[in-house]
Amino acid sequence: MKDFVAIDFETANRESTSICSIGMVIVRDGIIIDKFYSLVQPEPNYYSYWNTHIHGLSQEDTDCAPVFPNVWKQIATKIDNLPFVAHNKHFEERCLRAIFKCYQMDYPEYVFHCTCDASRKAFPDAINHKLDTISALCGYDLEHHHNALADAEACAWIAREIL
């Protein structure tokens, strides 16, 4: 796979619609050609302790952030019908479907590929198949795990190596 969009969401709470940041990396011919990051005002707009503990974002960070439809307008012009790649696609795809439904947006049936699933085949003896573990096995040093852009970059690196 040489052309794709690696995408990652962080959420504010347990609700799939509570996307509070988006990271996206566009790859063409195996080369990163564009990156995108944005904070997002989550829906519902509250933060759980555990989510903040994981990614470090809080309500103060997103109080003035745009709502999802406004962020997605910027993204939609960049993705150009490319397939999405995510590490644990089930989470990212569930969040994307939920937020589209929440804002009554038409969901275009995006194609998703999963680097986590692929890593189980490529590295069956790995200690685990978490993003930081697999990115290290693929030669990428994930320094800011749970930053949506850093995670999307790690995912893109993995996808270029094993998909």
C-alpha positions as CSV (number, residue, x, y, z in Angstrom):
1,M,0.0,0.0,0.0
2,K,1.6,3.3,-1.1
3,D,-1.3,5.7,-1.1
4,F,-3.4,6.2,2.1
5,V,-4.3,8.5,5.0
6,A,-3.2,7.4,8.4
7,I,-5.6,8.8,11.0
8,D,-5.8,8.9,14.8
9,F,-8.4,10.3,17.2
10,E,-8.2,11.1,20.9
11,T,-11.4,11.2,22.8
12,A,-12.5,13.2,25.8
13,N,-14.5,10.5,27.5
14,R,-16.0,7.1,26.9
15,E,-18.4,8.3,24.2
16,S,-17.3,7.6,20.6
17,T,-18.5,11.0,19.6
18,S,-16.1,12.8,22.0
19,I,-13.3,13.3,19.6
20,C,-11.1,16.0,21.1
21,S,-8.1,15.9,18.7
22,I,-7.4,14.5,15.2
23,G,-4.1,13.7,13.6
24,M,-3.8,12.8,9.9
25,V,-0.9,11.9,7.7
26,I,-1.3,11.6,3.9
27,V,1.0,9.2,2.1
28,R,1.4,9.1,-1.7
29,D,3.8,6.7,-3.4
30,G,5.0,5.7,0.0
31,I,6.1,9.3,0.9
32,I,4.4,11.5,3.5
33,I,3.2,14.5,1.6
34,D,1.0,16.3,4.1
35,K,0.1,16.3,7.9
36,F,-2.8,17.7,9.7
37,Y,-3.6,18.2,13.4
38,S,-6.5,19.9,15.1
39,L,-8.1,20.1,18.5
40,V,-11.8,19.5,18.4
41,Q,-14.6,20.6,20.7
42,P,-15.8,17.2,21.9
43,E,-19.5,16.0,21.9
44,P,-20.5,15.6,24.7
45,N,-18.2,18.3,25.9
46,Y,-16.7,16.9,29.1
47,Y,-13.5,15.1,30.0
48,S,-13.0,12.0,32.0
49,Y,-10.1,11.7,34.3
50,W,-8.7,8.6,32.6
51,N,-8.8,10.1,29.1
52,T,-7.1,13.2,30.2
53,H,-4.5,11.1,32.1
54,I,-3.8,9.2,28.8
55,H,-3.5,12.1,26.3
56,G,-3.1,15.2,28.5
57,L,-5.9,17.2,27.0
58,S,-8.5,18.9,29.1
59,Q,-11.5,21.1,28.6
60,E,-9.3,24.2,28.7
61,D,-7.5,23.0,25.6
62,T,-10.6,22.6,23.5
63,D,-13.0,25.3,24.8
64,C,-12.2,27.5,21.8
65,A,-11.6,24.6,19.4
66,P,-13.8,24.2,16.3
67,V,-16.6,21.6,16.3
68,F,-16.1,18.4,14.3
69,P,-18.0,19.4,11.0
70,N,-15.8,22.5,10.7
71,V,-12.6,20.4,11.1
72,W,-13.8,17.7,8.8
73,K,-14.4,20.3,6.0
74,Q,-10.6,21.0,6.1
75,I,-9.8,17.3,6.1
76,A,-12.3,16.2,3.3
77,T,-10.5,18.4,0.8
78,K,-7.2,16.6,1.5
79,I,-8.1,12.9,1.6
80,D,-9.1,12.6,-2.0
81,N,-10.9,9.2,-1.7
82,L,-7.8,7.6,-0.3
83,P,-8.2,4.6,2.1
84,F,-7.7,5.2,5.8
85,V,-5.2,3.3,7.9
86,A,-5.4,3.2,11.6
87,H,-3.8,1.2,14.4
88,N,-6.9,-0.5,15.8
89,K,-9.2,0.7,13.0
90,H,-12.2,-0.5,15.0
91,F,-11.8,2.4,17.4
92,E,-11.2,5.1,14.8
93,E,-13.9,3.8,12.4
94,R,-16.4,3.6,15.3
95,C,-15.6,7.2,16.3
96,L,-15.8,8.5,12.8
97,R,-19.2,6.8,12.1
98,A,-20.5,8.0,15.5
99,I,-19.5,11.7,15.0
100,F,-20.9,11.8,11.5
101,K,-24.2,10.4,12.8
102,C,-24.1,12.9,15.8
103,Y,-23.8,15.8,13.4
104,Q,-26.2,14.3,10.8
105,M,-23.5,14.3,8.2
106,D,-23.6,11.9,5.3
107,Y,-21.0,9.1,5.8
108,P,-19.2,8.2,2.6
109,E,-18.3,4.6,3.6
110,Y,-14.6,5.2,4.0
111,V,-12.4,2.2,3.6
112,F,-10.3,1.4,6.6
113,H,-7.2,-0.9,7.0
114,C,-5.8,-1.9,10.4
115,T,-2.1,-1.9,11.2
116,C,-2.8,-3.6,14.5
117,D,-4.4,-6.5,12.8
118,A,-1.6,-6.6,10.2
119,S,1.0,-6.5,12.9
120,R,-0.3,-9.7,14.4
121,K,0.6,-11.4,11.2
122,A,3.8,-9.6,10.6
123,F,5.1,-9.9,14.2
124,P,3.4,-12.9,15.7
125,D,6.0,-13.2,18.5
126,A,5.9,-9.5,19.5
127,I,5.5,-8.9,23.2
128,N,2.2,-7.0,22.4
129,H,0.8,-5.3,19.4
130,K,0.4,-1.8,20.8
131,L,1.2,1.2,18.6
132,D,4.5,2.1,20.4
133,T,5.7,-1.5,20.4
134,I,5.0,-2.1,16.7
135,S,6.3,1.2,15.6
136,A,9.6,0.4,17.4
137,L,9.7,-2.9,15.6
138,C,9.3,-1.1,12.3
139,G,12.1,1.4,13.2
140,Y,10.0,4.4,14.3
141,D,10.6,6.1,17.6
142,L,7.2,7.2,18.9
143,E,8.1,9.9,21.3
144,H,4.7,11.5,22.0
145,H,2.4,8.5,22.2
146,H,-1.3,9.6,22.5
147,N,-0.7,12.8,20.6
148,A,-3.1,12.3,17.6
149,L,-0.6,13.5,15.0
150,A,2.4,11.5,16.5
151,D,0.2,8.4,16.6
152,A,-0.9,9.0,13.0
153,E,2.7,9.3,11.9
154,A,3.7,6.1,13.7
155,C,0.7,4.4,12.0
156,A,1.8,5.7,8.6
157,W,5.3,4.4,9.2
158,I,4.0,0.9,10.2
159,A,1.7,0.8,7.2
160,R,4.5,1.6,4.8
161,E,6.5,-1.3,6.4
162,I,3.9,-4.0,6.6
163,L,0.9,-3.3,4.5
